[in-house]
Amino acid sequence: MSVWHIAGGRRLHGSAPVQGAKNAVLPIMAASVLAPGETELTNVPELRDVDATLRILRGLGCRVEREADAVYIDSSALTRAEIPHGLMRELRSSVIFLGALLARCGEARLSMPGGCELGPRPIDLHLMALRALGADIEERGGELICSAPEGLRGAAVALPLPSVGATENAMLCACAAEGETVIMNAAREPEIGELQAFLRTLGADVSGAGSATVRVRGRRLRPFRAEHRIMPDRIVSATLLAACAAAGGEVELLGVQPQHFSTVLHSLSGCGCDIMTGTGRVRLRREGNLLAPPPVITGPYPAFPTDAQPLMLAACLKARGTSVFVENVFQNRFRFAEELCRLGARIHTEGRVAVVTGVDELHGAPAVATDLRGGAALIIAALSASGETDILDSGHVARGYERFDRQLASLGADIELRD
């Protein structure tokens, strides 16, 4: 158990690079097992979720090495198609190995995945997509036992919701399916385009990422040697900008892609922040009081990202007026709101709606990180609070943020992570 100790009231200033994207690197590491080959990934962040995925790869028989931000994966020696229960429970995105292992081995055995408790997140869409491609999936005692007795075959896969994970799983599985697969109502997040780019380096025939229709022409992938640099993390970018908006000051992010989080920039601008964007960079300056932004309504990309909603909400706790947040993705996303109220925030939640009435002052207090983004929201609020805040964290924040304490300290925050 760790404690984030923050002395608030200090403005943020300076520039900071942004880490590689967690939600991009995890499915790409799973894709590295699609065929025997060697993969070299750079700009890989040091995160708990990345470490868990590397342990999964080793457990499957792959040779894995890490040096600084580079990861080397040799999947030639893959010997197993089964992931132990303990590793599956560490992160929800581990289910992405289902499609990759089916494509490589024709079988897979996994337990139900874990992750943050944000309400029901059934993997029914993943299973529906894989069954459409010819997979036989049996759910037995919390395990998924999968095979393709008659081989994988291309098919039309119509997703009732644009699920990122289901889209990725279908793309991976379809790489080995005979014929063409058409994924309709596909997720359009930038991470889908990143996965497509990597799959193409392996020789896969994939197109349409970024649109609602993704096409995959299945083919036998040959042994490969692939190199890929992971895109910057748009949610970490949003976090740092929200922190500056809350604490005040001026921060410039380097090595980012502002178009990937334009809805967040629009909302921050609506709060009165001065925002300047350029190629690979964005600068935010906040002087004076924040104003309540127009309603923030989450949804699939290109709508406002659900992962950025807690961060934006935390930035608005002292904004003049009333801020409204509507959560359309996760049922229990507002679990962190009660912890923010310990710092003096005024938040009323009802179902999927949170109403924030701006207060003049927040004060330091003990709090508990309930999940990854909720923990980041507490840190943002603590930066703008008077006095000291201690946030008890069982490891949630480290799942998505690389050396977050050092990065914020480099911008002038008085923050310490105590183990």
HELIX and SHEET records of a PDB file:
HELIX    1   1 LYS A   22  ALA A   31  1                                  10    
HELIX    2   2 ARG A   48  GLY A   59  1                                  12    
HELIX    3   3 HIS A   85  MET A   88  1                                   4    
HELIX    4   4 ARG A   92  ILE A   96  5                                   5    
HELIX    5   5 PHE A   97  CYS A  105  1                                   9    
HELIX    6   6 ASP A  124  ALA A  132  1                                   9    
HELIX    7   7 VAL A  164  ALA A  174  1                                  11    
HELIX    8   8 PRO A  190  THR A  201  1                                  12    
HELIX    9   9 ARG A  234  ALA A  247  1                                  14    
HELIX   10  10 PRO A  258  PHE A  261  5                                   4    
HELIX   11  11 SER A  262  GLY A  270  1                                   9    
HELIX   12  12 THR A  306  ALA A  308  5                                   3    
HELIX   13  13 GLN A  309  ALA A  315  1                                   7    
HELIX   14  14 ARG A  333  PHE A  336  5                                   4    
HELIX   15  15 ALA A  337  CYS A  341  1                                   5    
HELIX   16  16 LEU A  372  LEU A  383  1                                  12    
HELIX   17  17 VAL A  397  ARG A  399  5                                   3    
HELIX   18  18 PHE A  404  SER A  410  1                                   7    
SHEET    1   A 4 PRO A 366  VAL A 368  0                                        
SHEET    2   A 4 GLU A 388  ASP A 393  1                                        
SHEET    3   A 4 SER A   2  ALA A   7 -1                                        
SHEET    4   A 4 ASP A 414  ARG A 418 -1                                        
SHEET    1   B 4 LEU A  12  PRO A  17  0                                        
SHEET    2   B 4 GLY A 249  LEU A 254  1                                        
SHEET    3   B 4 ARG A 281  ARG A 286 -1                                        
SHEET    4   B 4 ASP A 274  GLY A 278 -1                                        
SHEET    1   C 4 ARG A  63  GLU A  67  0                                        
SHEET    2   C 4 ALA A  70  ASP A  74 -1                                        
SHEET    3   C 4 GLY A  37  THR A  42 -1                                        
SHEET    4   C 4 PHE A 224  ARG A 229  1                                        
SHEET    1   D 3 GLU A 107  SER A 111  0                                        
SHEET    2   D 3 GLU A 143  SER A 147 -1                                        
SHEET    3   D 3 ASP A 136  ARG A 140 -1                                        
SHEET    1   E 4 ALA A 156  ALA A 158  0                                        
SHEET    2   E 4 GLU A 180  MET A 184  1                                        
SHEET    3   E 4 THR A 213  ARG A 217 -1                                        
SHEET    4   E 4 ASP A 205  SER A 207 -1                                        
SHEET    1   F 4 VAL A 296  ILE A 297  0                                        
SHEET    2   F 4 THR A 322  VAL A 326  1                                        
SHEET    3   F 4 VAL A 353  THR A 357 -1                                        
SHEET    4   F 4 ARG A 346  GLU A 350 -1                                        
END                                                                             
